[in-house]
Amino acid sequence: MFSVGFLEICVICVVSFVLIGPKNLPKVMIELGKFFVQIRRVTNEVKNSVTEAVREANLEIEKERDFNLKKSSEDLKAKVETFLESEVFSEQIEKSEKLENKKRVKKEKL
């Protein structure tokens, strides 16, 4: 993110040493350290809450997809059962049985 080299760190140390003074510098550094720890905690909490929200949203999408898939498979099953019970299917079975019988009779003749 930020590229801070050795020279920049030295300049920051010298400026802070001059502005803050040698007595207060350790106290200020400790407070800055605590501040950055708090910032890191807050960002981690935000990141975790966003991750959890995305995970919950994905679970909802998967549940909805599973429900739609189950519903469509039930609809398809009902349509297949209706077709199997229909007269058209019965007629097709009769036609295929007649054709098989004709083929069998021709084979027997040969």
C-alpha positions as CSV (number, residue, x, y, z in Angstrom):
1,M,0.0,0.0,0.0
2,F,2.5,2.7,1.2
3,S,6.1,2.1,0.4
4,V,8.1,3.7,3.3
5,G,11.8,3.2,3.0
6,F,14.5,3.5,5.6
7,L,15.2,7.2,4.9
8,E,11.6,8.1,5.4
9,I,11.4,6.3,8.7
10,C,14.6,8.1,9.9
11,V,13.1,11.5,8.9
12,I,9.8,10.7,10.8
13,C,11.8,9.6,13.9
14,V,13.9,12.8,13.9
15,V,10.9,15.1,13.4
16,S,8.9,13.3,16.1
17,F,11.8,13.4,18.4
18,V,12.2,17.2,17.9
19,L,8.4,18.0,18.1
20,I,7.4,15.7,20.9
21,G,10.6,15.6,22.9
22,P,12.5,12.7,24.4
23,K,10.4,12.5,27.6
24,N,7.0,12.2,26.0
25,L,8.1,10.1,22.9
26,P,7.6,6.7,24.6
27,K,4.2,7.6,25.9
28,V,3.1,8.9,22.5
29,M,4.4,5.7,20.8
30,I,2.5,3.6,23.2
31,E,-0.7,5.5,22.6
32,L,-0.2,5.3,18.8
33,G,0.3,1.5,19.2
34,K,-2.9,1.2,21.1
35,F,-4.7,3.3,18.5
36,F,-3.5,1.2,15.7
37,V,-4.5,-2.0,17.5
38,Q,-8.0,-0.6,18.0
39,I,-8.2,0.4,14.3
40,R,-7.2,-3.2,13.4
41,R,-9.9,-4.7,15.6
42,V,-12.5,-2.5,14.2
43,T,-11.5,-3.3,10.6
44,N,-11.5,-7.0,11.4
45,E,-15.0,-6.8,12.9
46,V,-16.3,-5.0,9.9
47,K,-14.6,-7.5,7.6
48,N,-16.1,-10.4,9.6
49,S,-19.6,-8.9,9.6
50,V,-19.4,-8.4,5.8
51,T,-18.2,-11.9,5.3
52,E,-21.0,-13.3,7.5
53,A,-23.6,-11.3,5.6
54,V,-22.3,-12.6,2.3
55,R,-22.3,-16.1,3.6
56,E,-25.9,-15.8,4.8
57,A,-26.9,-14.3,1.4
58,N,-25.3,-17.2,-0.4
59,L,-27.1,-19.7,1.9
60,E,-30.4,-18.0,1.1
61,I,-29.7,-18.2,-2.6
62,E,-28.8,-21.9,-2.3
63,K,-32.0,-22.6,-0.3
64,E,-34.1,-20.8,-2.9
65,R,-32.3,-22.7,-5.7
66,D,-32.8,-26.1,-4.0
67,F,-36.5,-25.2,-3.4
68,N,-37.0,-24.3,-7.1
69,L,-35.2,-27.4,-8.2
70,K,-37.3,-29.6,-6.0
71,K,-40.5,-27.9,-7.2
72,S,-39.5,-28.2,-10.8
73,S,-38.6,-31.9,-10.3
74,E,-42.0,-32.5,-8.6
75,D,-43.8,-30.7,-11.5
76,L,-41.9,-32.8,-14.0
77,K,-42.7,-36.0,-12.1
78,A,-46.4,-35.0,-12.1
79,K,-46.3,-34.3,-15.9
80,V,-44.6,-37.7,-16.6
81,E,-47.2,-39.5,-14.4
82,T,-50.0,-37.7,-16.3
83,F,-48.5,-38.7,-19.6
84,L,-48.0,-42.3,-18.6
85,E,-51.7,-42.5,-17.6
86,S,-52.9,-40.8,-20.8
87,E,-54.4,-42.5,-23.8
88,V,-51.7,-41.3,-26.1
89,F,-49.1,-43.3,-24.2
90,S,-51.3,-46.4,-24.1
91,E,-51.8,-46.1,-27.9
92,Q,-48.1,-45.8,-28.4
93,I,-47.5,-48.9,-26.3
94,E,-50.1,-50.8,-28.3
95,K,-48.5,-49.7,-31.6
96,S,-45.0,-50.7,-30.5
97,E,-46.3,-54.1,-29.3
98,K,-48.0,-54.7,-32.7
99,L,-44.7,-53.8,-34.5
100,E,-42.8,-56.2,-32.3
101,N,-45.3,-58.9,-33.0
102,K,-45.0,-58.3,-36.8
103,K,-41.2,-58.5,-36.6
104,R,-41.4,-61.7,-34.6
105,V,-43.8,-63.2,-37.1
106,K,-41.5,-62.3,-40.0
107,K,-38.6,-63.8,-38.2
108,E,-40.5,-67.0,-37.6
109,K,-41.4,-67.3,-41.2
110,L,-37.8,-67.1,-42.2
